[in-house]
Amino acid sequence: MLAGTSLVVSTGSLPRPVRILNVADPAAFNLLDWELSHVSQRAERIARALVTVPQATDRERQTVRDFFMVPPVARAEHRDAAEAAVERQLTDVLRDEGLGLGLPGGSQSLFPPVSFRFTSPPALLVISPRDRMAVVQSVFLVAGLTPDQMESLEAQVESEGVSALVTRIGGLATYPAMVIEAGRAGDVLSAVAHEWVHAYLAFQPLGRSYWSGQEARTINETVAELAGRELGEQLAAMSDLPGPIDRQGRTDGDRRFRQELRQTRLETERLLASGRIAEAEDYLELRRQELAEQGFRIRRLNQAYFAFHGSYADSAAGDQALAGLVRDIRSSSGSFGSFLTSVARVQSVRELEVIAAGQLADHSNAGRAQDSADTG
């Protein structure tokens, strides 16, 4: 990551990714500095967690509840205690789901240890080719950019012949992870779990293939999103807090937005596949305006928008078939732990389909065996 490092060479002979970094540099977020600072602050806690983490107590559950029951402006002095309590609660949940590591004496730890900070994550500059929807480069930017600053940067980057989007994010899988604390308690707790899943997958084939292509990235983000929501529901219930919002859309407006965006994505993919790039971009701008008239405001709708948001297959902009495949595997898995360990080994949709087919065969064989037993 070259964020925060000035590139003094400006010749057009530089590779395009380097030229884009050069353009983004004045607004770049120094991720390395953040990591070094916060890892050192958490080093002792992380080291202890590698040995064992005591189970969360009723007092810690109350700490989490109290933290989310007050406005964010009143939380500062309680933030560290709430973070520690959530870390213990999530560790408990993950160990109960079979993801703990046995230690001498019968205790269990977790790897990687749960570690996060409530903070405002950086913004993200997303780069996609114009002829398809795929994240080919991303640059972390300082938080708090105005819409005018975002649009100016996007315009400069797009002069390189790419599609660009500056977007805010709700969390980042640094270590400790960054999670924004504003919002519904269940959604915040889901974000904490989501980022831990990314940390877990980083040591597995699925995580190691994250940057190999859009397919692996989308599987990774979809697994983290669905897993994070399930874990977030458990965390919220432990402290008697509202659970995460159902992303399938609980209102007619939500469902209509998902349908409209899905149709927009399919038509854009069709135009791009036939090489009609300018027509696709005109269509996307027209759809952005039409959606705004319906009350669905999107600041910028382009290939980079779908490349980024489509990485979350369960989102309105995503691949619903892939999301359904991951959900099917989860519903057929005996436990959350077995689900996560099985999908962590894949690197392609084809491998997901093999897992799903194997589970279907297992259930079919089990059903036939039960029928034989019932009639025997």
N, C-alpha and C positions, 0 to 999 in steps of 0.2 A: 504494500500500500504506500503510494507516494503522497498521500494527503498531508498537507502542511509543508511540503517541500517544494520550493520554487524551482521551476525549470527555466533556465535562462536561454536555452537554445530554442529558436522559433522558426527554424527553416522548414519549408514544406516537405523536405525529404524525411522528416520524422514519421514513424508509423502513426496511423490515425489514433489508436488508443492513447498514445503519448501526447498527441496534439490536444485531445479532449481533456486529459489530465491538466495540461497547461492552461487551458481555458478555464477549467473549474477551480484551479489552485487558489485564487483569492478567497473563495468561499469554502475551501476544503476543511473538513474536520480531522483533527490529528488523533486518529484512533490509537496509535502506539502510545502516545502520552497518556491517554485516558486509561488504557490497559495497565500500564506500568504503575500508575498512581493507585488505581483501585485494587489491583491484585495485591500490592504491598499492604494496603489497609486491611484486606481480608485474609492475608496469608495464614495467620494463626487459626482463625475459624475454619478455613479450608483444610488445614493440616489435621485439626482435631476430627473433622468430619470423615477423613480418610480412615480413621481408626474406628470410630463409632459415633452415632448421634443418638442421644437419649430420646425417648418417645416424647411427643408433644403432650403437654399437660392441659388441664382445663383452663388454667390461668393463661396459657399462650393462646388457646382458642378465643378466650375473651379479649386478649390483646388485639388479635386480628379483627374481631368484630368491632371493638371500640374504634380502631383506627379507621375503618371504612364508614363508620356511622357519623363521623364529623367531617366538615368541609375540608378539602385539600389544603386550604390556607392555614388550618389549625393543626396540621399533622406533623410539622417539621420535627418537633422534639420527640415524637413517638416513632419516627420512621425507622430507626435502626432496630428498635425492639420488635416492631411489626415485621420487618424483613427477616429477622432471626426466627420469629415464630412461624412465618410462612415456610421458611426453609425446612424447619423441623416437621411441619405438617405434611409438606409434599414428600419429604423423605419417608415418613411413616406410610403414606399412601403407596409409594413406589415399592417399598419393601413388602407391604402386604400383597402387592400384585406380583410378587415373585422376582423382582429385579434386584434384590439385595445380594450382597456378597457375604458368605459365611466367614466368620472370624473365629480364632481360638476362644474358647469359653462360651461359645454359642451365640454371641452377639452378631449383629449384621451392620455393614456399612453400605454405602452406595457410591458407584463410580459412573460418571464424575459426580462429586458432591454438588448438591443444589446450592447455587450461589448467585445472587442477583442484587441489583440496586434499583430502587424507585428513582427514576430520573427522566429527563426529557431526552429521548434518543436523537441522534442527528437526522437531518433530512437525507434523502437519497436521490441522486441523479441516475436515472435508468436509461441505458442506451440499447436500442433495438435496430436491426437493419430495417430499411424501408420496405423491402420485398417480402418480409415475413415477420411473425411475432415471436421474438426470442430475445431474452436478455443476453447480450454479448459483452457488456461492461457495465459496471456500476461504481459510483464514486460517492463516498459519504461527505455530506456538507453540514456546515454549522446549522443548528436549529434556529428558527425564528426568521427565516427569509420571508420577505413580503411577496405577494403575488407578482408585483412588478419586477422584483429581483429574479424570481423564478422564471418568468417569461423572457427576461433579457438573457439569462444564462441558456435557456432552452434554444433561443434563436441563434445564439453564437455557436452552440454545439451542432445544431442542425445544418449550419453552413458547411459542415463536414460530410454532408450527404447521408445522415442517419436520422432516426426518429428518437426524440429525447423527451423525458418527463422528469420533473422534480416533484417528489412526493414526500409527504410525512409518513412516518412509520410508528407503530405502537410498541415495538420492542426490537432488540437486536441481540443476536447470540454471541456477544462478546463473553469474556469470563472475568469477573462476574457479568451476567447478562444485564442489559438495560431494559427496563420496563416502565412505561409511563403509568402513573397511578391514577390519573383522571379517568372517570367513567364508572360504569356499573361494576360492583365488586366482583361478581362472577366472571366478567370479561377480563378484568385485571388479573385475577388469579389464573384464568386460562392462559393469559399471555405469559405469566411466570412459568407455567408448566410447558407451554409451547417452546419457549427458549431452552428449557432443560432438555426437551426431546431433541432439539437440534444439537445440543452438546453431546448427548448420548450417541446420536447417529454419526457424529463426526469421527467416532472410533469404529464405525461399521462401514461395510461396502456402500450402502446408500448415501451416507454422509460424505464419504471420500469421492463419490462420483458427482457431487453437487454441481461443480462447474464443468462437467463433461458435456453438457448439452441441456436443452430446455426440458426434455423428457424426465431426466433424473432429478432436475431441480423441482419440477412440478410434483413428482411423486414425494420428494422430501418434504416440501412445504405442505402438501395435502395431508400426509401422515402426521406432521407436527400440529397442523391445525385441528384435525379431528381428534387426535390423542390429547392435545392440550385442552380441548373443550370438555372431553370426558373427565380428565383429571381435575379441571377447574370446577366442574359440578360437585365432585367429591370434596374439594377444598372448601367451597362455599357452604356445603351442607355441614361440615365440621364446625363452622363458626356461626351457623344459622344465618347465613347471608343470602341475598338473591343470587340465583345461578346465572350462568352466561346466557345471552340471547340466542335463540334458535336461529341460526344463519340460513335455514331453509326458507325463512320468511314467514312471520306469524301474522302478517296483515296482508290485505289485498294489495296495498301499495308496494310492499316488499316483493310480493310474488310477481306483480306486474313489472317492476324494475328488473328483476332477474330475467324475466321473459324477454323484455325489450333489449337488454344488453346481450343476452344469448343470441338473439336474432341478428343483432348488429355484428357480433363477432363472426357468425357463420357467413354472412354476406361479405364481410371484409376479407375473410380467408378465401372466399371464392374469387373475388376480384384480384387479390394478390397472386393467387395460384395461376391466374391467366395472364399475369404480367401487367395488369392495369393499375399501376401503383398510384398515379396521379388521381385517377377516378376513385380509387379506394380512399384516398386522403380527403377528397372533396366530399365523399359519402360520409365519412366519419365526422367531419365538421357539421354537415347538415344534420346528422343524427344527434350530435351534441346539442344543437340548437333546438331540435324537436323535443329531446328529453328535458331540456330546461323549461320549455313551455308546459310540459306535464308536471313540473315541480321537481324533477330529478336533475340537480345541478352538478355537472362535472366540469372542473376547470379546464381540463385538456384531455381530449379523447383522440388517441392515435395508436400506432403500432406499439409504442413503448408502454402505453397504458395497459393494453391487453397482455403484453409480454410479462409485465410485473404482476398485475392483479390476476392474470390467468394462471400464474404459478400456483395459486391457491385454487385447486380445482373445485372446491366446494363453494367458492365465491360466485357472485353474480356473473363475473367475467370469465369464469373458469370452465374447464371441461367436465361437465356433469357426469359423463360416462366413467371417467377415471375416478371421480369422487365416489360414484356408486360402487365401483369395483373395490376401493379401499374399505368402504363401509360394509360391503358384503363379507370381506375377509375378517373384519373385526367381529361381525355378528356371528360368524362361524367359528371364531377362536374361543377356546375354553376360558381364557382370562385375558386381561389387558396385557399382562407380561408376555404371554405366548404370542399375542398379536404383534407386539412391538419387536420381539426378537426375531419373528419370522419375516416381517416386512423389512427389517433392517438389513437383511442379506441381499435384497434385490437391487438391481440397477436399471431395470427397464420395465415397461408395461407388460411385455411378454412374460417376464418372470412373475409379475403379480398375477397374471392370468393362470400361470401354472399352479401357483399356491391356491388360488380360488378353485380351480378344477380339482386339485387334490383334496381340498376340504369337502367339496361337493361329493366326491367319490366316497370319502370316509363316512359322510353322513348317510349316503345311500346304502353302503354296506352295513352300517350300524342299524339302519331301519329294517333291512332285510333280515338281519340276525334277530332283531326284536320280534319281527313278525313270525319267524320260525319258532322262537321260544314261546310266543303266545299261542301258537297252534299245535305245539309239540305234545 
